[in-house]
Amino acid sequence: MDYYTDGSCEPNPGLGGWAVVTLEGPVALGCDENTTNIRMEGLALLAAIELWEKGDTIHTDSQFWLNVLTKWAPVWEAKGWVKKGGAIANLELVQKLYAAFREKNPDIIWTRAHVGTAGNELADEWANRAREGETLG
């Protein structure tokens, strides 16, 4: 199964939504009244990791969260969850996402946003719809 993730926020910070989709449609959605685009991207990725099973692939357009998971979180954890520049934003989400990533070791692929990739465009559409209040049920 291929999962595509995206987050949306308007304005940023402001009202946000996130989505995990397959090419058949949405499988997980969420929203928050006072958030950021980065946080929504992270929540989408966390939901996808929780759905992930061996053989699945997660596609994200968030280079930030890929860097958190593969480069920065291991260093922050080793230093007691601190970094040189000050506090780690969204620390609770970072820790939860990193723990899920280490536990499952999912296949995650970065995809460029807004270049016509069907799954990425669908995830973007549903993240916006979730931000506007649409739900799955």
N, C-alpha and C positions, 0 to 999 in steps of 0.2 A: 504494500500500500504506500502511495506517495501522499504525504501530508504537506500542505502549504500554510504558512503562518503570516499574519500581518497584524499591525496595530495602527490605530488612527486616533487623532486628537485634534479638536477644533474648538476654540483656539488652543494653542499649546503653551502653557498648561491650560487645561479646561476639561470639557466633556470628551471622554475617550471610549473607544471600543476595540475589541480584539477578536480575531477569528482564526480557527483552524479549519481548513477545507481539504477535500479531495476533489478530483475533477468532476465528481458526481454532485458535489454541493457541500454545505457546511456540516461539520461534525461537532464543533464546540464554539461557543460565542460567549462574550462577556462585555461588561461595560463598567464605567466608573464616572461619577459626576465631577470629580476634581482630581485630575491625573495629568500624566505627560505621555507623549508618543513613545518614549523609550520604555516606560513602565508597561504600556499596552503591548508593545512588541515582546517584552519579556514574559508577560503572562500568556501570550499566545504560544510562545516557544515552550513554556512550562507545560501547558495543556497538551501540546503535541508530544512532548517527551513522555508524559503520563499515558498517552494512547499508544505510543510506539511499541512495536514488537519486532523481534528478530526478522530481518528481511525487509522491513519498512524503511523508508527514507523520508527525512524531514527537510523541507526546503524553506529557507528564510532569506529575506532581503536585509536582515539586520547584521551588518558587519560588527556593530558595537557588541551585541550579545554573543556572537561567535568569539570575539576577542575576550570578552569576560570569561567565557567557559574554557577556552583553550590556552589563554595567555595570562590574564590578570588574576582571576580567582585563585589559581594555585599559589601564586605569590602572596596575595592578600591573606589567604588562609594560613600559610606558613608563618606570616608575621602577626598572627592574632587578629586578622580581619581589620587591619589598618593599612593605609597607604600614605606615601610621602605628602601628597597634596592636601590631606585633610580627610574628612569623613567620606566613607563610601556611600554614594547615593543609592537608595533602594536596597540597603544592606540585607534586610530580611528576604527580599525577593532574590537577590544575588545568591544568598546562602541556600535557599530552597532549590533554586534552579541548578546550582552547581552540584548539590547533593543528588538530585535526580539524574543529572548528566553523568556523574561518576557511577551511580548505581546501575544505570541501564546501558551506558556507552552507546547511545544511538548514532546512526548515520545521519549527519546533518550536512547539507550542502547549501552554500551561499548562492543566491540567484540575484541578478541585477533587477532592481525594481522598475516598473513602468516601461518595459521594452517589449511588451506583447506576450510574455510567457503566460500561457493560459491559467495555470494554477496560481501564479502570483497575482494576476489581475483579479481572479475570483476571490482570493483571500483579501485583497484590498477592498473590493466591493462589499464583502460581508463584514469586514471590520468597520467600514463606514455605516453599514446598515445596523450593526450592533450598537454603534455609538448613538444612532438615532432611535434606539430602543427596540429593535427587532430581536426576537428570541427564537429558539428552536421549537418551543412547544407551546 
